[in-house]
Amino acid sequence: MEAFQAVVTTGIYCAPPCPGRPLTSNVVTFTSAAGAEAAGFRACHRCRPYRGDRSPATSELVCRAIDLIAAGALDETDEAGLAA
Protein backbone atom coordinates (compact mmCIF):
# COMPACT_ATOMS: atom_id res chain seq x y z
CA MET A 1 0.00 0.00 0.00
CA GLU A 2 1.26 3.45 -0.90
CA ALA A 3 1.84 5.89 1.96
CA PHE A 4 1.27 9.61 1.65
CA GLN A 5 3.61 12.04 3.35
CA ALA A 6 2.13 15.18 4.90
CA VAL A 7 4.44 18.02 5.87
CA VAL A 8 3.23 19.77 9.01
CA THR A 9 5.21 22.97 8.37
CA THR A 10 3.66 23.58 4.94
CA GLY A 11 0.27 21.86 5.26
CA ILE A 12 0.88 19.91 2.03
CA TYR A 13 0.76 16.16 1.41
CA CYS A 14 2.63 14.27 -1.32
CA ALA A 15 2.93 10.84 -2.85
CA PRO A 16 6.30 9.07 -2.36
CA PRO A 17 7.64 9.68 -5.89
CA CYS A 18 7.41 13.47 -5.36
CA PRO A 19 10.82 15.14 -5.75
CA GLY A 20 10.18 17.35 -2.70
CA ARG A 21 12.29 16.27 0.28
CA PRO A 22 11.03 17.66 3.61
CA LEU A 23 12.79 17.09 6.91
CA THR A 24 11.78 13.74 8.37
CA SER A 25 10.89 15.42 11.66
CA ASN A 26 8.20 17.45 9.87
CA VAL A 27 6.50 14.50 8.14
CA VAL A 28 3.33 12.65 9.15
CA THR A 29 2.34 9.54 7.17
CA PHE A 30 -1.17 8.68 5.97
CA THR A 31 -2.40 5.56 4.16
CA SER A 32 -4.65 7.56 1.83
CA ALA A 33 -4.89 10.99 0.26
CA ALA A 34 -8.39 11.27 1.73
CA GLY A 35 -6.96 10.76 5.22
CA ALA A 36 -4.41 13.51 4.71
CA GLU A 37 -7.10 15.88 3.44
CA ALA A 38 -9.39 15.02 6.35
CA ALA A 39 -6.53 15.99 8.68
CA GLY A 40 -6.37 19.40 7.04
CA PHE A 41 -3.55 18.97 4.51
CA ARG A 42 -3.85 20.05 0.87
CA ALA A 43 -2.53 18.21 -2.16
CA CYS A 44 0.89 19.00 -3.59
CA HIS A 45 0.58 20.74 -6.95
CA ARG A 46 3.81 19.15 -8.15
CA CYS A 47 3.00 15.45 -7.75
CA ARG A 48 -0.85 15.57 -7.64
CA PRO A 49 -1.12 12.70 -5.10
CA TYR A 50 -4.91 12.40 -5.31
CA ARG A 51 -4.64 10.97 -8.83
CA GLY A 52 -3.22 7.67 -7.57
CA ASP A 53 -5.47 7.32 -4.51
CA ARG A 54 -8.52 5.84 -6.21
CA SER A 55 -10.05 2.44 -6.21
CA PRO A 56 -12.60 1.90 -9.00
CA ALA A 57 -15.49 1.38 -6.57
CA THR A 58 -14.72 4.52 -4.59
CA SER A 59 -14.27 6.70 -7.64
CA GLU A 60 -17.58 5.58 -9.12
CA LEU A 61 -19.42 6.18 -5.85
CA VAL A 62 -17.87 9.61 -5.34
CA CYS A 63 -18.56 10.65 -8.93
CA ARG A 64 -22.19 9.56 -8.58
CA ALA A 65 -22.57 11.53 -5.34
CA ILE A 66 -21.06 14.64 -6.91
CA ASP A 67 -23.35 14.33 -9.92
CA LEU A 68 -26.39 14.02 -7.63
CA ILE A 69 -25.32 17.03 -5.55
CA ALA A 70 -24.72 19.10 -8.69
CA ALA A 71 -28.19 18.14 -9.90
CA GLY A 72 -29.70 19.50 -6.67
CA ALA A 73 -30.17 16.34 -4.61
CA LEU A 74 -29.38 18.18 -1.36
CA ASP A 75 -32.05 20.78 -2.10
CA GLU A 76 -34.75 18.22 -1.40
CA THR A 77 -33.11 16.02 1.24
CA ASP A 78 -30.24 15.89 3.72
CA GLU A 79 -26.96 13.93 3.68
CA ALA A 80 -28.68 10.78 4.97
CA GLY A 81 -31.14 10.94 2.08
CA LEU A 82 -28.28 11.35 -0.36
CA ALA A 83 -26.51 8.34 1.12
CA ALA A 84 -29.64 6.22 0.80
Secondary structure as GFF3:
##gff-version 3
##sequence-region A 1 84
A	DSSP	beta_strand	4	7	.	.	.	ID=ss1
A	DSSP	beta_strand	12	14	.	.	.	ID=ss2
A	DSSP	three_ten_helix	24	26	.	.	.	ID=ss3
A	DSSP	beta_strand	27	30	.	.	.	ID=ss4
A	DSSP	alpha_helix	33	38	.	.	.	ID=ss5
A	DSSP	beta_strand	42	43	.	.	.	ID=ss6
A	DSSP	three_ten_helix	49	52	.	.	.	ID=ss7
A	DSSP	alpha_helix	56	70	.	.	.	ID=ss8
A	DSSP	alpha_helix	73	76	.	.	.	ID=ss9
A	DSSP	alpha_helix	79	83	.	.	.	ID=ss10
###
